[in-house]
Amino acid sequence: MADSKVALTTGANSGIGLATVLELARRGFRSVGSVRGEAKAEAVAKAAADAGVQVETVLLDVTDPEGCAEVVDRLRPAVVVNNAGYSATGAIEDVDDEEARQAFETMVLAPMRMARLALPHMRQGGGGRIVNVSSIYGIATTPLTGWYQACKHALEALSDALRAEAAGSGVKVVLVEPGGFRTGIWEEAEREVQRRAGSRYEPGYRRILTGTRLAQPVMGEPAQVARVIGRAATARLPRARYLVGYDAQALAVVQRLTPTAVKDRVSRLVLGL
Ligand SMILES: NC(=O)c1ccc[n+]([C@@H]2O[C@H](COP(=O)([O-])OP(=O)(O)OC[C@H]3O[C@@H](n4cnc5c(N)ncnc54)[C@H](OP(=O)(O)O)[C@@H]3O)[C@@H](O)[C@H]2O)c1
């Protein structure tokens, strides 16, 4: 049976995941975050101590199926926040099968595996909550991060299917769709672009990096997303999706109202493609 007090967040040592484990602890959960190393566990412990809350950590790479099963069966969480992810920047022509597979393993297969493992415990406990951290790029699309967007679009589709499948068991499935927030994901994007030196798409990558560097000072703090995740995890009647940030809300409208030919022309112009 799921333990109604346990909330498990994946990728908890940084950015939105770190803010989320703190937020869920403040909301009274036994908040547990997954990390990929002892030093990262220590970083979480320090952040929790600074915030005056208690957070536990478990060692887990979400692409390890046995590790996921061990963690979920041991903790039997009533709330699972599937947050672990990374930027997966790259033109389709630059990303090989292995890189694409890794992105899907981390941001699509892993969240669904965690849900599949947690569901029987949640059902036994009379209900539960699965919060999947998607992105505005689960709705909108732009060039040069196609695999990231494919992962988030897949996560959206799977979450929609799961929401109806799990509803009869009292399990609510919620998508959180942030715009741009100041986290480690942008440093990861810089490293990915460095690895693609010499690509014919390099000028486009440079423009993306310039854009994100300029945008970072005005980006929101991850705590803002964490508060929305906290609400999604506790509201009696949570919404199916929460767009977080003015940029996400604006982009969602642009995506709906702008003809594809216009969007293509603008993104080619902006990225020099
Ligand atoms: N920041 C934004 O603007 C933004 C916008 C929309 C959506 N999101 C989504 O928010 C989520 C969190 O990202 P963030 O912005 O907070 O980035 P972040 O600061 O880089 O944090 C990402 C976290 O995911 C973990 N992670 C990555 N791959 C993992 C794996 N295979 N197993 C376990 N943990 C793994 C990282 O662990 P390591 O430190 O060990 O790598 C890290 O803890 C992602 O799903 C991202 O797509 C972010």
The ligand as a Tripos MOL2 file, in Angstrom:
@<TRIPOS>MOLECULE
LIG
   48    52     1     0     0
SMALL
NO_CHARGES

@<TRIPOS>ATOM
      1 N1         14.7640   25.0200  -16.5670 N.am      1 LIG1
      2 C1         13.8400   25.2090  -17.4800 C.2       1 LIG1
      3 O1         13.7410   26.3030  -18.0460 O.2       1 LIG1
      4 C2         12.8820   24.0910  -17.8320 C.ar      1 LIG1
      5 C3         11.8190   24.4030  -18.6810 C.ar      1 LIG1
      6 C4         10.9220   23.4120  -19.0300 C.ar      1 LIG1
      7 C5         11.0670   22.1390  -18.5170 C.ar      1 LIG1
      8 N2         12.1120   21.8480  -17.6870 N.ar      1 LIG1
      9 C6         12.2240   20.4780  -17.1670 C.3       1 LIG1
     10 O2         12.4620   20.5030  -15.7880 O.3       1 LIG1
     11 C7         13.1240   19.2930  -15.4050 C.3       1 LIG1
     12 C8         14.2760   19.6330  -14.4800 C.3       1 LIG1
     13 O3         15.2480   20.3690  -15.1840 O.3       1 LIG1
     14 P1         16.0300   21.6160  -14.5650 P.3       1 LIG1
     15 O4         15.7500   22.7640  -15.4380 O.co2     1 LIG1
     16 O5         15.7720   21.7350  -13.1300 O.co2     1 LIG1
     17 O6         17.5410   21.1700  -14.9000 O.3       1 LIG1
     18 P2         18.7720   20.7860  -13.9700 P.3       1 LIG1
     19 O7         19.0050   21.8440  -12.9550 O.co2     1 LIG1
     20 O8         19.8610   20.4680  -14.9220 O.co2     1 LIG1
     21 O9         18.2950   19.4560  -13.2220 O.3       1 LIG1
     22 C9         18.1060   18.2590  -13.9050 C.3       1 LIG1
     23 C10        18.1000   17.1190  -12.9080 C.3       1 LIG1
     24 O10        17.7990   15.8990  -13.5940 O.3       1 LIG1
     25 C11        18.7610   14.9430  -13.2100 C.3       1 LIG1
     26 N3         18.9550   13.8730  -14.2030 N.ar      1 LIG1
     27 C12        19.2540   13.9780  -15.5110 C.ar      1 LIG1
     28 N4         19.3440   12.7620  -16.0610 N.ar      1 LIG1
     29 C13        19.0990   11.8670  -15.0630 C.ar      1 LIG1
     30 C14        19.0660   10.4470  -14.9890 C.ar      1 LIG1
     31 N5         19.3110    9.6680  -16.0570 N.pl3     1 LIG1
     32 N6         18.7620    9.8690  -13.7940 N.ar      1 LIG1
     33 C15        18.5220   10.6310  -12.7110 C.ar      1 LIG1
     34 N7         18.5600   11.9590  -12.7030 N.ar      1 LIG1
     35 C16        18.8460   12.5730  -13.8790 C.ar      1 LIG1
     36 C17        20.0410   15.7360  -12.9920 C.3       1 LIG1
     37 O11        20.9750   14.9850  -12.2610 O.3       1 LIG1
     38 P3         22.5720   15.1870  -12.4740 P.3       1 LIG1
     39 O12        22.9420   16.4280  -11.7110 O.co2     1 LIG1
     40 O13        23.1460   13.9460  -11.8770 O.co2     1 LIG1
     41 O14        22.8240   15.3050  -13.9470 O.co2     1 LIG1
     42 C18        19.4650   16.9160  -12.2290 C.3       1 LIG1
     43 O15        19.2680   16.5780  -10.8970 O.3       1 LIG1
     44 C19        13.5410   18.5950  -16.7080 C.3       1 LIG1
     45 O16        12.6550   17.5340  -16.9790 O.3       1 LIG1
     46 C20        13.4000   19.7060  -17.7430 C.3       1 LIG1
     47 O17        13.1230   19.1950  -19.0140 O.3       1 LIG1
     48 C21        13.0360   22.8040  -17.3350 C.ar      1 LIG1
@<TRIPOS>BOND
     1     1     2 1
     2     2     3 2
     3     2     4 1
     4     4     5 ar
     5     4    48 ar
     6     5     6 ar
     7     6     7 ar
     8     7     8 ar
     9     8     9 1
    10     8    48 ar
    11     9    10 1
    12     9    46 1
    13    10    11 1
    14    11    12 1
    15    11    44 1
    16    12    13 1
    17    13    14 1
    18    14    15 2
    19    14    16 1
    20    14    17 1
    21    17    18 1
    22    18    19 2
    23    18    20 1
    24    18    21 1
    25    21    22 1
    26    22    23 1
    27    23    24 1
    28    23    42 1
    29    24    25 1
    30    25    26 1
    31    25    36 1
    32    26    27 ar
    33    26    35 ar
    34    27    28 ar
    35    28    29 ar
    36    29    30 ar
    37    29    35 ar
    38    30    31 1
    39    30    32 ar
    40    32    33 ar
    41    33    34 ar
    42    34    35 ar
    43    36    37 1
    44    36    42 1
    45    37    38 1
    46    38    39 2
    47    38    40 1
    48    38    41 1
    49    42    43 1
    50    44    45 1
    51    44    46 1
    52    46    47 1
@<TRIPOS>SUBSTRUCTURE
     1 LIG1         1 GROUP 0 **** ****
